């Protein structure tokens, strides 16, 4: 079985199980849950089963399975469904990628008392008074939640409460619109938080403009935009602050641990020029 056939069958299997098992009477809720779960779990399973296939190719193959599942046979009426499927893919796949990063990261980070929180989870913990940061930090974090600019947050766990020390932006691809994400990341670094980005399709990072957006040191982009940007790829990428990771995310985990240690011990020096390694 090649990876495309595997992705198609795996997506349909997980979608069907998710739809049947999700405890809700609303078909729309069941569909959304099943779609997100199918995208996330199929991605992880396929990348582990076919480690030599580019993650982007797997991701795009699952996209086709998603569109086929939503749209059915292509006729005049189905064209509208294809458009709807594409829109739902963009929304569901983005959330699925966030949760994929969170789940894999936490498998390895929990042993170090580090936990990645989704934005919505951070919002709940803030409302319940479980964030141990100082008042200034908490005010800043609440502002970030209102803008939804960061998808995930890095925390140090202490007695079932959390110290937030970092912000993560997850992107299924890098395009021109990433310029809008760069300034908030710089603001996070100025507020002495670790700021990183994790990207599925980093093909645009081969262009000097996008490399400079991340690394800085150019006429247009004097400062680096992130402490590090990680690309999920089989290619060996090492361009200053741009790094490649595989589905196990070992380098990301190691850098998150270093970031937590530095934030705890020397936060006053955690500026934009800081490097995890």
C-alpha positions as CSV (number, residue, x, y, z in Angstrom):
1,X,0.0,0.0,0.0
2,X,1.5,3.4,-1.0
3,X,1.2,6.4,1.3
4,X,-1.7,7.9,-0.7
5,X,-3.8,4.9,-0.4
6,X,-2.9,4.6,3.3
7,X,-3.9,8.2,3.9
8,X,-7.2,7.9,2.2
9,X,-8.2,4.7,4.0
10,X,-6.9,5.9,7.3
11,X,-8.7,9.3,7.0
12,X,-12.0,7.5,6.3
13,X,-11.6,5.0,9.1
14,X,-10.7,7.6,11.7
15,X,-13.4,10.0,10.5
16,X,-16.1,7.2,10.7
17,X,-15.0,6.2,14.2
18,X,-14.8,9.8,15.4
19,X,-18.2,10.6,14.0
20,X,-19.8,7.6,15.6
21,X,-18.1,7.9,19.0
22,X,-18.4,11.7,19.5
23,X,-21.1,12.2,22.2
24,X,-23.3,14.9,20.7
25,X,-26.7,14.8,19.0
26,X,-25.8,17.6,16.6
27,X,-24.5,16.2,13.3
28,X,-22.5,19.4,12.7
29,X,-20.6,19.1,16.0
30,X,-19.9,15.4,15.2
31,X,-18.7,16.3,11.8
32,X,-16.3,19.0,13.0
33,X,-14.9,16.8,15.7
34,X,-14.4,13.8,13.3
35,X,-12.7,16.0,10.6
36,X,-10.2,17.5,13.0
37,X,-9.4,14.1,14.6
38,X,-9.1,12.4,11.2
39,X,-6.7,15.1,9.9
40,X,-4.6,15.0,13.0
41,X,-4.4,11.3,13.6
42,X,-3.9,10.4,9.9
43,X,-1.1,12.9,9.7
44,X,0.8,11.4,12.7
45,X,0.1,7.8,11.6
46,X,1.2,8.4,8.0
47,X,4.3,10.3,8.9
48,X,5.4,7.6,11.2
49,X,4.6,4.8,8.7
50,X,6.2,6.6,5.8
51,X,9.2,8.5,7.3
52,X,10.8,9.0,3.8
53,X,7.8,10.8,2.4
54,X,7.8,14.6,2.7
55,X,5.3,15.6,5.4
56,X,3.9,18.3,3.0
57,X,3.0,15.5,0.5
58,X,1.2,13.6,3.2
59,X,-0.6,16.7,4.3
60,X,-1.7,17.5,0.8
61,X,-2.9,13.9,0.2
62,X,-5.0,14.1,3.4
63,X,-6.4,17.4,2.1
64,X,-7.6,15.5,-1.1
65,X,-9.2,12.8,1.1
66,X,-10.9,15.5,3.2
67,X,-12.3,17.2,0.1
68,X,-13.5,13.9,-1.4
69,X,-15.2,13.0,2.0
70,X,-17.0,16.3,2.2
71,X,-17.9,16.8,-1.5
72,X,-18.7,13.4,-2.8
73,X,-19.1,12.9,-6.5
74,X,-18.3,16.0,-8.5
75,X,-21.3,17.5,-10.3
76,X,-22.8,20.9,-10.5
77,X,-24.3,20.8,-7.0
78,X,-21.1,19.3,-5.6
79,X,-19.0,22.2,-6.8
80,X,-20.5,24.3,-4.0
81,X,-19.6,21.5,-1.6
82,X,-16.0,21.5,-2.8
83,X,-15.7,25.2,-2.0
84,X,-17.2,24.5,1.4
85,X,-14.8,21.6,1.9
86,X,-11.8,23.8,1.1
87,X,-12.9,26.4,3.6
88,X,-13.6,23.7,6.3
89,X,-10.1,22.2,5.5
90,X,-8.4,25.5,6.2
91,X,-10.1,25.8,9.5
92,X,-10.0,22.2,10.6
93,X,-6.5,21.6,9.5
94,X,-5.1,24.6,11.2
95,X,-6.7,23.5,14.5
96,X,-5.6,19.9,13.9
97,X,-2.0,21.0,13.4
98,X,-2.1,23.0,16.7
99,X,-3.3,20.0,18.6
100,X,-0.9,17.7,16.9
101,X,2.1,19.9,18.0
102,X,0.6,20.1,21.5
103,X,0.0,16.3,21.9
104,X,3.4,15.2,20.6
105,X,5.2,17.9,22.5
106,X,3.5,17.1,25.8
107,X,4.3,13.4,25.5
108,X,8.0,14.3,25.9
109,X,7.8,17.5,27.9
110,X,5.5,16.3,30.8
111,X,8.5,14.5,32.4
112,X,10.2,17.9,32.7
113,X,7.2,19.6,34.2
114,X,6.5,21.5,31.0
115,X,3.1,21.6,29.4
116,X,1.9,23.1,26.1
117,X,-1.6,24.7,26.4
118,X,-3.9,25.6,23.6
119,X,-5.0,29.3,23.6
120,X,-8.5,28.3,24.8
121,X,-7.0,26.2,27.6
122,X,-4.9,29.1,28.7
123,X,-8.0,31.3,28.7
124,X,-9.7,28.9,31.1
125,X,-6.7,28.7,33.4
126,X,-6.5,32.5,33.5
127,X,-10.2,32.7,34.5
128,X,-9.8,30.1,37.2
129,X,-6.7,31.8,38.6
130,X,-4.3,29.0,37.8
131,X,-1.6,31.1,36.1
132,X,1.2,32.0,38.5
133,X,2.8,34.8,36.5
134,X,3.0,38.3,37.9
135,X,0.2,40.7,37.2
136,X,2.0,42.4,34.4
137,X,2.4,39.1,32.5
138,X,-1.2,38.2,33.1
139,X,-2.4,41.5,31.6
140,X,-0.2,40.9,28.6
141,X,-1.4,37.3,28.1
142,X,-5.0,38.4,28.3
143,X,-4.3,40.9,25.5
144,X,-2.8,38.2,23.3
145,X,-5.8,36.0,23.8
146,X,-8.1,38.7,22.5
147,X,-6.1,39.0,19.3
148,X,-5.7,35.2,18.8
149,X,-2.2,35.7,17.4
150,X,-0.6,32.9,19.3
151,X,-2.0,29.4,19.0
152,X,-0.1,27.6,21.8
153,X,1.6,28.6,25.1
154,X,4.6,27.0,26.8
155,X,4.2,26.6,30.6
156,X,6.1,25.3,33.6
157,X,3.8,23.2,35.8
158,X,3.9,23.8,39.6
159,X,1.3,22.1,41.8
160,X,-1.2,21.8,39.0
161,X,-0.8,25.5,38.2
162,X,1.1,27.1,35.4
163,X,3.9,29.6,34.8
164,X,3.7,30.8,31.2
165,X,7.1,31.3,29.7
166,X,6.6,31.1,25.9
167,X,4.4,31.6,22.9
168,X,4.0,29.5,19.8
169,X,2.6,30.3,16.4
170,X,1.7,27.2,14.3
171,X,1.4,27.6,10.5
172,X,0.5,24.9,7.9
173,X,2.4,27.1,5.4
174,X,4.4,30.3,5.2
175,X,3.2,33.0,2.9
176,X,3.2,36.8,2.7
177,X,0.6,37.0,5.5
178,X,3.2,35.8,7.9
179,X,4.4,39.4,8.1
180,X,1.4,40.1,10.3
181,X,2.7,37.4,12.8
182,X,6.2,38.8,13.0
183,X,5.5,41.9,15.0
184,X,3.5,40.2,17.7
185,X,6.3,37.7,18.1
186,X,8.8,40.6,18.5
187,X,6.5,42.1,21.1
188,X,6.5,38.7,22.9
189,X,10.3,38.7,23.0
190,X,10.4,42.2,24.2
191,X,8.1,41.1,27.1
192,X,10.7,38.5,27.9
193,X,8.8,35.4,26.7
194,X,10.2,32.7,24.5
195,X,8.6,33.1,21.0
196,X,8.8,30.4,18.4
197,X,6.9,29.3,15.3
198,X,6.3,25.8,13.9
199,X,5.6,25.3,10.2
200,X,4.3,22.5,8.1
201,X,5.2,23.7,4.6
202,X,8.3,25.9,4.7
203,X,9.0,26.1,1.0
204,X,8.8,29.9,1.2
205,X,11.7,29.9,3.6
206,X,14.0,29.1,0.8
207,X,13.5,32.7,-0.3
208,X,15.9,35.4,1.1
209,X,13.0,37.6,2.1
210,X,11.4,35.0,4.4
211,X,14.8,33.9,5.7
212,X,15.5,37.5,6.7
213,X,12.1,37.8,8.3
214,X,13.0,35.0,10.7
215,X,16.8,35.7,11.1
216,X,17.0,39.5,10.8
217,X,20.3,41.2,10.1
218,X,19.0,42.7,6.8
219,X,18.1,46.2,5.7
220,X,14.4,45.5,5.7
221,X,14.4,43.2,8.8
222,X,17.0,44.3,11.3
223,X,15.8,42.1,14.2
224,X,15.0,38.4,14.1
225,X,11.3,37.8,14.1
226,X,11.3,34.7,16.3
227,X,13.8,33.0,18.7
228,X,13.5,29.9,16.4
229,X,11.3,28.7,13.6
230,X,10.9,24.9,13.1
231,X,9.9,23.3,9.8
232,X,8.3,19.8,9.8
233,X,10.3,18.3,6.9
234,X,12.6,15.5,5.8
235,X,15.1,18.0,4.4
236,X,18.1,19.0,6.5
237,X,17.4,22.7,7.1
238,X,19.8,24.7,9.2
239,X,19.7,28.4,8.3
240,X,20.5,30.3,11.5
241,X,17.2,30.3,13.5
242,X,15.4,28.1,10.9
243,X,15.6,24.4,11.8
244,X,14.1,21.2,10.6
245,X,12.2,18.7,12.8
246,X,10.6,15.4,12.2
247,X,7.3,14.0,13.6
248,X,9.0,13.1,16.9
249,X,10.0,16.9,17.3
250,X,13.1,16.0,19.4
251,X,14.9,19.3,18.7
252,X,11.8,21.3,19.5
253,X,11.4,19.5,22.8
254,X,15.1,20.0,23.7
255,X,14.8,23.7,22.9
256,X,11.6,24.1,24.9
257,X,13.4,22.6,27.9
258,X,16.3,25.0,27.5
259,X,13.9,27.9,27.2
260,X,12.1,27.0,30.4
261,X,15.5,26.8,32.3
262,X,16.7,30.1,30.9
263,X,13.3,31.8,31.6
264,X,13.4,30.6,35.2
265,X,17.0,31.5,35.9
266,X,17.8,34.5,33.7
267,X,14.6,35.9,32.3
268,X,15.9,39.5,32.3
269,X,18.3,38.4,29.5
270,X,15.6,36.7,27.5
271,X,15.6,39.2,24.7
272,X,15.3,38.8,20.9
273,X,19.0,37.8,20.5
274,X,18.6,34.8,22.9
275,X,19.1,31.4,21.3
276,X,18.1,28.0,22.7
277,X,21.2,26.4,21.2
